[in-house]
Amino acid sequence: MNDQCPTCRHYRALREQAKQAGDYSKATDYEVLRRRHPTHAVYVPRQAGGRRA
């Protein structure tokens, strides 16, 4: 986690706001955006047998 990056801090704040509002789907979306942030990309492999949308 990069505490110096303003984009990461912004996504983290939005995630916390969504959690406080009870919107865990949106909170998850913000966490995914933070993790996929271009300068802090994290590869999260798909699990075998996972459902597709």
C-alpha positions in Angstrom: 0.0 0.0 0.0 1.4 3.4 -0.9 0.4 6.1 1.6 2.2 8.8 -0.5 0.2 8.3 -3.7 -2.8 10.7 -3.8 -4.8 8.4 -6.1 -4.4 5.5 -3.7 -5.4 7.7 -0.8 -8.5 8.9 -2.8 -9.6 5.3 -3.6 -9.0 4.3 0.0 -11.2 7.2 1.2 -13.9 6.3 -1.3 -13.8 2.7 -0.2 -14.2 3.6 3.4 -17.2 5.9 2.6 -18.8 3.1 0.7 -18.3 0.7 3.6 -19.8 3.3 6.0 -22.8 3.6 3.8 -23.2 -0.2 3.7 -22.4 -0.5 0.0 -19.8 -3.3 0.1 -20.0 -3.9 -3.7 -18.9 -0.3 -4.3 -16.2 -0.6 -1.6 -14.9 -3.7 -3.4 -14.9 -1.8 -6.7 -12.7 1.0 -5.2 -10.3 -1.6 -3.7 -9.9 -3.2 -7.1 -9.3 0.2 -8.7 -6.7 1.0 -6.0 -4.9 -2.4 -6.6 -4.9 -1.9 -10.4 -3.6 1.6 -10.2 -1.0 1.8 -13.0 2.0 2.6 -10.8 1.1 0.1 -8.2 -0.3 -2.7 -10.3 -0.8 -6.0 -8.5 -1.6 -9.2 -10.4 -4.4 -11.1 -8.8 -4.7 -14.5 -10.5 -8.2 -15.9 -11.2 -9.2 -18.9 -9.1 -9.9 -22.1 -10.9 -13.6 -22.8 -11.2 -14.6 -19.2 -10.7 -17.8 -17.9 -12.1 -17.8 -15.6 -15.1 -20.1 -12.7 -15.4 
